[in-house]
Amino acid sequence: MSPARHARGAVAAIFLLNGVIFGSWATRIPAVRDRLELSDGELGIALASIAIGAIVSMPLAGAVAARLGSRRAMRVSFALTCVVVAVIALAPSLGVLCVLAFLFGASFGALDVAMNAHGVAVERRYERPILAGFHAAFSGGGLAGAALGALAASADLDVRAHLAIVAFASGVVGMAWSRRLLPGHEDAAHHSEPLFVRPPRRLWALGALAFSCLLIEGAAADWSAVYLKDELHTTAATAALGFTAFSVTMTVGRIFGDRVVAHFGPVLVVRAGGAIAAVGFATALLAARPAMALVGFACLGAGMASVVPIVFRAAGQVPGVTAGIGLAAVSSTGYMGFMIGPPTIGALAELVGLSTALATIVVLGVAVFVLAPTARGRAGAPAHAEPRVVPV
């Protein structure tokens, strides 16, 4: 088997295991909150710590990945993520939880940057789009993690034991697979190349599109279980199914995403995704019933499934910018939305109630619909102009 095929399997494995970790965490957030008797506002502070950690680490992780290669950055950040997840539920107070949440956000954000950077390097070896498959692996892992979370909640497994088991198993498997990644020099920058660059204005709209999509994804992950359990008064096991429904439709959508885009075009797919997300979730909020809530979260997953791979691909085709620089700028903006969305929802919930705060997701679905023309591009097409680096 060629090194590229080995690396593709390794990247997919890390994406999948990262999804398992995140899905497990997302479905057990109510247990962590209940153990410390936190309010929605206090939980929002803890989630804000995750966002701050990610925002601080992502530019630094990008610089490290560029200078040393994404292989090393990916292995180190994955190991750190597993360690932090193993101990985060042990926090005895809100203050300690915020510190651990900051470290979780820092390691998770760094891993997101390194994974996508290495995924782009592997895709370059294949000379055809495969990035959506990696995101499908993450979604599949999120689905598996959510299912494990639902089982753990229904069996009354202590959240501390659950997350420690998931982190240890993921770490052992992931570090073994990571030995198959491409060598460190594959995408390491030359020492004369700038590590921090200013994205041109043409990337701003793509960044806004990625921001909206990933904010929806982050809000669904962190607040679906809380909404079902507290607002709709379901059991903990049923509450965990909210993120499960979201993950199922997102995984299926990403598995077939490249084929759908090839048939209908990226603009129509993004526009349809925004409409499905906005209409489906608005209907669920108005109905205020558990079954409809599960349908609403399923609509969010289906609508957002193909948007991020499409946006990343379009970012790599912006004239006058190398694919790597375009991808870094847009992905950083998008993942910022992924991290700051949940604490923003928490802050709004403290003021107007969680159901009203979640209406923000409907507004973002409309924004995705409006910004759809930004994603125009051809799958697998190269950038149309000579690369131009714009130093800060």
The 8 nearest C-alpha neighbors of each residue, nearest first, counted from 0:
[[1, 4, 2, 5, 3, 6, 8, 7],
 [0, 2, 4, 3, 5, 6, 7, 179],
 [3, 1, 5, 4, 6, 0, 181, 179],
 [4, 2, 6, 1, 5, 7, 121, 124],
 [5, 3, 7, 1, 6, 2, 8, 0],
 [4, 6, 2, 8, 3, 7, 179, 9],
 [7, 5, 180, 9, 3, 179, 4, 8],
 [8, 6, 4, 10, 9, 5, 3, 11],
 [7, 9, 11, 5, 6, 10, 12, 4],
 [8, 10, 6, 12, 176, 11, 7, 177],
 [11, 9, 13, 7, 12, 8, 6, 14],
 [10, 12, 14, 8, 133, 9, 13, 136],
 [11, 13, 9, 15, 10, 14, 8, 16],
 [14, 12, 16, 10, 15, 11, 173, 17],
 [15, 13, 137, 11, 17, 12, 16, 136],
 [14, 16, 140, 137, 136, 18, 12, 13],
 [17, 15, 19, 13, 18, 14, 169, 140],
 [16, 18, 20, 14, 19, 15, 13, 21],
 [17, 19, 140, 141, 137, 15, 21, 16],
 [20, 18, 144, 140, 141, 16, 22, 17],
 [21, 19, 17, 23, 18, 22, 24, 16],
 [20, 22, 18, 24, 23, 19, 25, 17],
 [23, 21, 141, 144, 145, 25, 19, 24],
 [22, 24, 144, 148, 20, 145, 21, 26],
 [25, 23, 21, 27, 22, 26, 28, 20],
 [26, 24, 22, 221, 28, 23, 27, 220],
 [25, 27, 239, 148, 23, 24, 28, 145],
 [28, 26, 30, 24, 29, 25, 148, 23],
 [27, 29, 31, 30, 25, 26, 32, 24],
 [30, 28, 32, 27, 31, 33, 225, 224],
 [31, 29, 33, 27, 28, 32, 34, 158],
 [32, 30, 28, 34, 29, 33, 88, 27],
 [31, 33, 29, 37, 30, 35, 34, 36],
 [34, 32, 36, 30, 35, 31, 29, 37],
 [33, 35, 31, 32, 36, 30, 37, 29],
 [34, 36, 33, 32, 37, 92, 31, 93],
 [37, 35, 33, 34, 32, 38, 31, 41],
 [38, 36, 32, 35, 41, 42, 33, 39],
 [37, 39, 41, 40, 42, 36, 32, 43],
 [40, 38, 42, 41, 345, 43, 349, 37],
 [39, 41, 43, 38, 42, 349, 345, 346],
 [42, 40, 44, 38, 43, 39, 37, 45],
 [43, 41, 39, 45, 44, 40, 37, 38],
 [42, 44, 345, 342, 40, 46, 41, 45],
 [45, 43, 47, 41, 42, 46, 48, 40],
 [44, 46, 97, 42, 48, 47, 43, 100],
 [45, 47, 43, 49, 342, 48, 44, 42],
 [48, 46, 342, 44, 50, 49, 45, 43],
 [49, 47, 101, 51, 45, 46, 50, 100],
 [50, 48, 104, 101, 100, 46, 52, 47],
 [49, 51, 338, 47, 53, 339, 48, 52],
 [52, 50, 48, 54, 53, 49, 55, 47],
 [53, 51, 105, 101, 104, 49, 55, 50],
 [52, 54, 105, 104, 108, 56, 50, 55],
 [53, 55, 51, 52, 56, 57, 50, 335],
 [56, 54, 52, 53, 57, 51, 105, 58],
 [55, 57, 105, 53, 59, 54, 58, 60],
 [56, 58, 60, 109, 59, 108, 54, 53],
 [59, 57, 61, 60, 56, 62, 55, 54],
 [58, 60, 62, 56, 61, 57, 63, 55],
 [61, 59, 57, 63, 109, 62, 58, 56],
 [60, 62, 58, 64, 59, 63, 65, 57],
 [61, 63, 65, 59, 60, 64, 194, 66],
 [64, 62, 60, 66, 65, 61, 67, 59],
 [65, 63, 69, 68, 61, 72, 67, 62],
 [64, 66, 187, 62, 188, 63, 68, 67],
 [65, 67, 187, 188, 63, 64, 68, 62],
 [68, 66, 187, 64, 63, 65, 183, 71],
 [67, 69, 187, 64, 183, 186, 65, 70],
 [68, 70, 64, 72, 113, 117, 71, 73],
 [71, 69, 73, 183, 68, 72, 180, 74],
 [72, 70, 74, 73, 69, 68, 75, 183],
 [73, 71, 69, 75, 64, 70, 74, 113],
 [72, 74, 113, 70, 76, 71, 75, 110],
 [73, 75, 77, 71, 72, 76, 78, 70],
 [74, 76, 78, 72, 77, 73, 71, 79],
 [75, 77, 79, 110, 106, 73, 78, 74],
 [78, 76, 80, 74, 79, 75, 110, 73],
 [77, 79, 75, 81, 80, 76, 74, 170],
 [78, 80, 76, 82, 81, 77, 106, 83],
 [81, 79, 77, 106, 83, 78, 82, 107],
 [80, 82, 166, 78, 84, 79, 83, 170],
 [83, 81, 79, 85, 80, 84, 78, 86],
 [82, 84, 80, 85, 86, 81, 103, 87],
 [85, 83, 87, 81, 86, 82, 166, 80],
 [84, 86, 163, 82, 166, 83, 162, 87],
 [87, 85, 89, 83, 84, 88, 163, 82],
 [88, 86, 84, 89, 99, 90, 83, 85],
 [87, 89, 159, 90, 86, 31, 158, 162],
 [88, 90, 86, 87, 159, 91, 96, 85],
 [89, 91, 96, 88, 95, 92, 87, 93],
 [92, 90, 89, 95, 93, 35, 96, 94],
 [93, 91, 94, 95, 90, 96, 35, 97],
 [92, 94, 96, 95, 97, 35, 91, 45],
 [95, 93, 97, 96, 92, 98, 90, 91],
 [94, 96, 98, 97, 92, 90, 93, 99],
 [95, 97, 93, 90, 99, 94, 98, 100],
 [96, 98, 100, 45, 94, 95, 99, 48],
 [99, 97, 95, 101, 100, 96, 102, 94],
 [98, 100, 102, 96, 101, 97, 87, 103],
 [99, 101, 97, 103, 49, 102, 98, 48],
 [102, 100, 52, 49, 48, 98, 104, 99],
 [103, 101, 105, 99, 100, 104, 52, 106],
 [104, 102, 100, 106, 101, 105, 83, 107],
 [103, 105, 49, 53, 52, 107, 101, 102],
 [106, 104, 52, 53, 102, 56, 108, 103],
 [107, 105, 80, 109, 103, 76, 108, 104],
 [106, 108, 110, 104, 109, 105, 103, 80],
 [109, 107, 53, 111, 105, 110, 106, 57],
 [110, 108, 60, 106, 57, 112, 111, 107],
 [109, 111, 107, 113, 76, 108, 112, 73],
 [112, 110, 108, 114, 109, 113, 107, 115],
 [111, 113, 109, 110, 115, 114, 116, 61],
 [112, 114, 73, 116, 110, 69, 111, 115],
 [115, 113, 111, 117, 116, 112, 110, 118],
 [114, 116, 118, 117, 112, 113, 119, 111],
 [115, 117, 113, 119, 118, 114, 112, 69],
 [116, 118, 120, 114, 119, 115, 69, 113],
 [119, 117, 115, 121, 120, 116, 114, 122],
 [118, 120, 122, 116, 117, 121, 115, 123],
 [121, 119, 117, 123, 118, 122, 116, 186],
 [120, 122, 118, 124, 123, 119, 117, 3],
 [123, 121, 119, 125, 124, 120, 129, 118],
 [122, 124, 126, 120, 121, 125, 119, 127],
 [125, 123, 121, 122, 126, 3, 120, 127],
 [124, 126, 122, 127, 123, 121, 3, 128],
 [127, 125, 123, 124, 122, 128, 379, 121],
 [126, 128, 125, 379, 129, 122, 123, 378],
 [129, 127, 379, 130, 122, 378, 126, 131],
 [128, 130, 132, 131, 122, 127, 133, 125],
 [131, 129, 132, 133, 128, 118, 308, 134],
 [132, 130, 134, 308, 133, 129, 253, 135],
 [131, 133, 135, 130, 134, 129, 136, 254],
 [134, 132, 136, 11, 135, 130, 131, 14],
 [133, 135, 137, 131, 136, 132, 138, 130],
 [134, 136, 132, 253, 138, 250, 133, 137],
 [135, 137, 15, 139, 133, 134, 138, 14],
 [138, 136, 15, 18, 14, 140, 134, 135],
 [139, 137, 141, 250, 135, 140, 136, 246],
 [138, 140, 136, 142, 141, 137, 250, 135],
 [139, 141, 18, 19, 15, 137, 143, 138],
 [142, 140, 18, 22, 19, 138, 144, 139],
 [141, 143, 246, 139, 145, 140, 144, 243],
 [144, 142, 140, 146, 141, 145, 19, 147],
 [143, 145, 19, 22, 23, 141, 147, 146],
 [146, 144, 22, 148, 142, 23, 147, 243],
 [145, 147, 143, 149, 148, 144, 142, 150],
 [148, 146, 144, 150, 145, 149, 151, 143],
 [147, 149, 145, 151, 23, 146, 150, 26],
 [150, 148, 236, 146, 152, 239, 147, 151],
 [151, 149, 147, 153, 148, 152, 154, 146],
 [150, 152, 148, 156, 154, 149, 153, 147],
 [153, 151, 155, 149, 154, 150, 236, 148],
 [152, 154, 236, 150, 155, 151, 149, 235],
 [153, 155, 151, 152, 156, 150, 149, 236],
 [156, 154, 152, 153, 151, 157, 158, 150],
 [157, 155, 151, 154, 152, 158, 161, 160],
 [156, 158, 159, 160, 155, 161, 151, 152],
 [157, 159, 161, 160, 162, 156, 30, 88],
 [160, 158, 88, 157, 161, 162, 89, 163],
 [159, 161, 163, 157, 158, 162, 164, 156],
 [160, 162, 158, 164, 159, 163, 157, 165],
 [163, 161, 165, 164, 85, 159, 160, 166],
 [162, 164, 85, 166, 160, 161, 165, 167],
 [165, 163, 167, 161, 162, 166, 168, 160],
 [164, 166, 162, 168, 163, 167, 169, 161],
 [167, 165, 81, 163, 169, 85, 164, 168],
 [166, 168, 170, 164, 169, 165, 163, 171],
 [167, 169, 171, 165, 170, 166, 164, 172],
 [170, 168, 166, 172, 167, 171, 173, 16],
 [169, 171, 167, 173, 168, 172, 81, 174],
 [170, 172, 168, 169, 174, 173, 167, 175],
 [173, 171, 169, 175, 170, 174, 168, 176],
 [174, 172, 170, 176, 175, 171, 169, 13],
 [173, 175, 177, 176, 171, 172, 170, 74],
 [174, 176, 172, 173, 177, 178, 171, 179],
 [177, 175, 173, 9, 178, 174, 179, 172],
 [178, 176, 174, 179, 180, 175, 9, 173],
 [177, 179, 176, 180, 175, 174, 9, 181],
 [180, 178, 177, 6, 5, 9, 176, 181],
 [181, 179, 6, 177, 178, 9, 70, 182],
 [180, 182, 6, 185, 183, 179, 70, 2],
 [183, 181, 184, 185, 180, 70, 68, 186],
 [182, 184, 68, 70, 185, 181, 71, 187],
 [183, 185, 187, 182, 186, 68, 67, 188],
 [186, 184, 183, 182, 187, 181, 68, 120],
 [185, 187, 68, 184, 188, 120, 69, 65],
 [188, 186, 68, 65, 184, 66, 67, 185],
 [189, 187, 66, 65, 190, 186, 192, 68],
 [188, 190, 191, 192, 187, 66, 65, 193],
 [189, 191, 192, 188, 66, 193, 194, 187],
 [192, 190, 189, 193, 188, 194, 66, 187],
 [191, 193, 189, 190, 188, 194, 388, 66],
 [194, 192, 195, 390, 191, 196, 190, 388],
 [193, 195, 62, 192, 196, 65, 66, 61],
 [196, 194, 193, 391, 390, 197, 62, 58],
 [195, 197, 390, 391, 389, 198, 194, 193],
 [196, 198, 391, 389, 390, 199, 195, 328],
 [197, 199, 328, 196, 202, 200, 389, 325],
 [200, 198, 201, 202, 197, 203, 389, 320],
 [199, 201, 202, 203, 198, 204, 197, 205],
 [202, 200, 199, 203, 204, 317, 205, 198],
 [201, 203, 205, 200, 204, 199, 206, 198],
 [202, 204, 206, 200, 205, 201, 207, 199],
 [205, 203, 207, 206, 202, 208, 373, 201],
 [204, 206, 208, 202, 207, 203, 373, 209],
 [205, 207, 329, 203, 209, 204, 208, 332],
 [208, 206, 210, 204, 205, 209, 211, 203],
 [207, 209, 205, 211, 206, 210, 367, 204],
 [210, 208, 333, 206, 212, 207, 211, 213],
 [209, 211, 333, 336, 207, 208, 213, 212],
 [212, 210, 214, 208, 209, 363, 213, 207],
 [213, 211, 209, 215, 214, 210, 208, 303],
 [212, 214, 337, 216, 215, 210, 211, 336],
 [213, 215, 337, 336, 340, 217, 211, 216],
 [216, 214, 218, 213, 212, 217, 360, 219],
 [215, 217, 213, 219, 214, 218, 220, 212],
 [216, 218, 337, 214, 220, 219, 215, 213],
 [219, 217, 341, 215, 221, 220, 216, 340],
 [220, 218, 223, 216, 217, 222, 221, 215],
 [221, 219, 217, 218, 25, 242, 222, 223],
 [220, 222, 25, 218, 219, 223, 341, 217],
 [221, 223, 225, 219, 224, 218, 226, 220],
 [224, 222, 219, 226, 241, 225, 242, 220],
 [225, 223, 238, 239, 227, 226, 222, 241],
 [224, 226, 222, 228, 223, 227, 229, 29],
 [227, 225, 230, 223, 224, 229, 228, 222],
 [226, 228, 231, 238, 224, 225, 230, 233],
 [227, 229, 233, 232, 225, 238, 226, 231],
 [230, 228, 232, 226, 225, 231, 227, 233],
 [229, 231, 226, 232, 227, 228, 354, 353],
 [230, 232, 227, 233, 229, 228, 289, 288],
 [233, 231, 228, 229, 230, 227, 234, 289],
 [234, 232, 228, 231, 227, 237, 238, 235],
 [233, 235, 237, 236, 238, 228, 232, 227],
 [234, 236, 238, 237, 152, 228, 239, 233],
 [235, 237, 149, 153, 239, 234, 238, 152],
 [238, 236, 234, 240, 239, 235, 233, 149],
 [239, 237, 224, 235, 227, 228, 240, 236],
 [238, 240, 26, 149, 224, 236, 237, 241],
 [239, 241, 243, 237, 238, 242, 244, 149],
 [242, 240, 243, 244, 223, 293, 239, 238],
 [241, 243, 245, 244, 240, 220, 223, 246],
 [242, 244, 240, 246, 241, 245, 145, 142],
 [245, 243, 297, 247, 241, 242, 246, 240],
 [244, 246, 297, 300, 242, 296, 243, 247],
 [245, 247, 142, 243, 249, 244, 248, 138],
 [248, 246, 244, 250, 249, 245, 243, 142],
 [247, 249, 301, 300, 251, 250, 246, 245],
 [248, 250, 300, 304, 252, 246, 301, 247],
 [251, 249, 138, 135, 253, 247, 252, 248],
 [252, 250, 254, 248, 253, 249, 247, 255],
 [253, 251, 249, 304, 250, 255, 254, 256],
 [254, 252, 256, 135, 250, 255, 304, 251],
 [253, 255, 251, 252, 256, 135, 250, 132],
 [254, 256, 253, 252, 258, 257, 259, 251],
 [257, 255, 253, 259, 258, 305, 252, 254],
 [256, 258, 260, 259, 255, 261, 131, 253],
 [259, 257, 261, 256, 260, 255, 262, 263],
 [260, 258, 256, 262, 261, 257, 263, 255],
 [259, 261, 264, 257, 265, 263, 262, 258],
 [260, 262, 258, 259, 264, 263, 257, 378],
 [261, 263, 259, 260, 264, 258, 257, 265],
 [264, 262, 260, 261, 259, 267, 268, 265],
 [263, 265, 260, 261, 266, 267, 262, 268],
 [266, 264, 268, 260, 267, 375, 269, 374],
 [267, 265, 269, 371, 372, 268, 375, 264],
 [266, 268, 270, 269, 265, 264, 271, 263],
 [267, 269, 265, 271, 266, 270, 272, 264],
 [270, 268, 272, 266, 371, 271, 267, 306],
 [271, 269, 368, 267, 371, 273, 272, 268],
 [270, 272, 274, 268, 269, 273, 267, 275],
 [302, 273, 271, 269, 275, 270, 274, 303],
 [272, 274, 368, 364, 367, 276, 270, 271],
 [273, 275, 271, 277, 272, 276, 278, 368],
 [276, 274, 272, 302, 278, 273, 279, 277],
 [275, 277, 299, 302, 273, 298, 279, 274],
 [278, 276, 361, 364, 274, 280, 279, 275],
 [279, 277, 281, 275, 280, 276, 274, 282],
 [280, 278, 295, 282, 276, 298, 281, 275],
 [279, 281, 295, 283, 282, 277, 278, 276],
 [282, 280, 284, 278, 283, 279, 277, 361],
 [281, 283, 285, 279, 280, 284, 278, 286],
 [282, 284, 280, 292, 291, 295, 286, 281],
 [285, 283, 287, 281, 286, 282, 280, 354],
 [284, 286, 282, 283, 287, 281, 288, 280],
 [285, 287, 283, 284, 288, 282, 291, 292],
 [288, 286, 284, 285, 283, 289, 292, 231],
 [287, 289, 291, 286, 290, 292, 231, 283],
 [290, 288, 292, 291, 231, 293, 227, 287],
 [291, 289, 293, 292, 288, 294, 283, 295],
 [292, 290, 294, 283, 293, 288, 289, 295],
 [293, 291, 295, 289, 283, 294, 290, 288],
 [292, 294, 296, 290, 291, 295, 241, 297],
 [295, 293, 291, 297, 292, 296, 298, 290],
 [296, 294, 280, 292, 283, 298, 279, 297],
 [295, 297, 245, 299, 293, 298, 294, 244],
 [296, 298, 245, 244, 294, 300, 295, 299],
 [299, 297, 295, 301, 276, 296, 300, 279],
 [298, 300, 276, 296, 302, 297, 301, 303],
 [301, 299, 249, 245, 248, 297, 303, 298],
 [300, 302, 248, 298, 249, 304, 299, 303],
 [272, 301, 303, 276, 299, 275, 300, 304],
 [302, 304, 306, 300, 301, 272, 305, 299],
 [305, 303, 249, 252, 301, 253, 302, 300],
 [306, 304, 256, 253, 308, 303, 307, 309],
 [305, 307, 309, 303, 308, 269, 304, 310],
 [306, 308, 310, 309, 305, 311, 209, 212],
 [309, 307, 311, 131, 310, 306, 305, 312],
 [310, 308, 312, 306, 307, 311, 313, 305],
 [309, 311, 307, 313, 312, 308, 374, 306],
 [312, 310, 314, 308, 313, 309, 326, 307],
 [311, 313, 309, 315, 310, 314, 308, 316],
 [314, 312, 310, 316, 315, 311, 376, 374],
 [315, 313, 325, 311, 326, 312, 316, 317],
 [322, 314, 316, 312, 313, 325, 317, 326],
 [317, 315, 382, 313, 314, 381, 318, 383],
 [316, 318, 314, 315, 320, 382, 319, 313],
 [319, 317, 384, 383, 320, 382, 316, 385],
 [318, 320, 384, 386, 387, 385, 317, 321],
 [321, 319, 386, 387, 318, 317, 325, 322],
 [320, 322, 386, 324, 323, 325, 387, 315],
 [315, 321, 323, 325, 324, 326, 320, 316],
 [322, 324, 326, 321, 325, 327, 315, 119],
 [325, 323, 327, 326, 321, 322, 328, 320],
 [326, 324, 314, 322, 328, 315, 323, 327],
 [325, 327, 323, 329, 314, 324, 328, 311],
 [328, 326, 324, 330, 325, 329, 331, 323],
 [327, 329, 325, 331, 326, 330, 198, 324],
 [328, 330, 206, 332, 326, 331, 327, 333],
 [329, 331, 333, 327, 332, 328, 326, 334],
 [332, 330, 334, 333, 328, 329, 327, 335],
 [333, 331, 335, 329, 330, 206, 334, 210],
 [334, 332, 210, 209, 330, 336, 335, 331],
 [335, 333, 337, 336, 331, 332, 330, 338],
 [334, 336, 332, 338, 333, 337, 339, 331],
 [337, 335, 214, 210, 334, 333, 339, 338],
 [338, 336, 214, 213, 334, 217, 335, 340],
 [337, 339, 50, 335, 336, 340, 334, 217],
 [340, 338, 50, 336, 342, 341, 337, 335],
 [339, 341, 214, 343, 336, 338, 218, 342],
 [342, 340, 218, 344, 343, 339, 217, 221],
 [343, 341, 43, 47, 345, 46, 344, 340],
 [344, 342, 346, 340, 345, 341, 339, 347],
 [343, 345, 341, 347, 342, 346, 356, 348],
 [346, 344, 43, 342, 348, 343, 347, 40],
 [345, 347, 343, 349, 348, 344, 40, 43],
 [346, 348, 344, 350, 356, 349, 345, 351],
 [349, 347, 352, 353, 345, 356, 351, 350],
 [348, 350, 346, 347, 40, 352, 351, 39],
 [351, 349, 347, 348, 352, 346, 356, 353],
 [350, 352, 348, 347, 349, 355, 356, 353],
 [353, 351, 348, 355, 354, 349, 350, 356],
 [352, 354, 348, 356, 355, 357, 351, 226],
 [355, 353, 357, 356, 352, 358, 284, 230],
 [354, 356, 358, 357, 353, 352, 351, 348],
 [355, 357, 353, 348, 358, 347, 354, 344],
 [356, 358, 359, 354, 355, 360, 353, 344],
 [359, 357, 360, 361, 355, 356, 362, 354],
 [360, 358, 357, 362, 361, 356, 363, 355],
 [359, 361, 363, 358, 362, 357, 215, 364],
 [360, 362, 277, 364, 358, 359, 363, 281],
 [363, 361, 359, 365, 364, 360, 366, 358],
 [362, 364, 366, 360, 365, 361, 211, 367],
 [363, 365, 273, 277, 361, 367, 366, 362],
 [364, 366, 368, 362, 363, 367, 273, 277],
 [367, 365, 363, 369, 364, 368, 370, 362],
 [368, 366, 273, 364, 370, 365, 369, 208],
 [369, 367, 270, 273, 365, 366, 371, 370],
 [368, 370, 366, 367, 371, 365, 270, 372],
 [371, 369, 367, 368, 372, 373, 366, 208],
 [370, 372, 270, 266, 373, 368, 269, 369],
 [373, 371, 374, 266, 375, 370, 369, 270],
 [374, 372, 371, 375, 370, 205, 204, 266],
 [375, 373, 372, 371, 310, 313, 266, 376],
 [376, 374, 373, 372, 266, 265, 313, 377],
 [375, 377, 313, 374, 378, 265, 316, 380],
 [376, 378, 380, 379, 375, 265, 313, 264],
 [379, 377, 380, 376, 128, 312, 261, 260],
 [378, 380, 127, 128, 377, 381, 126, 312],
 [381, 379, 377, 378, 382, 316, 376, 383],
 [382, 380, 316, 383, 379, 315, 322, 377],
 [381, 383, 316, 384, 318, 317, 315, 380],
 [384, 382, 318, 381, 316, 385, 317, 319],
 [385, 383, 318, 319, 382, 386, 320, 317],
 [384, 386, 319, 387, 383, 320, 318, 321],
 [387, 385, 321, 320, 319, 384, 388, 318],
 [386, 388, 320, 319, 389, 385, 321, 384],
 [389, 387, 390, 320, 386, 196, 321, 324],
 [388, 390, 196, 197, 387, 391, 198, 199],
 [391, 389, 196, 197, 388, 193, 195, 194],
 [390, 196, 197, 195, 389, 193, 198, 194]]
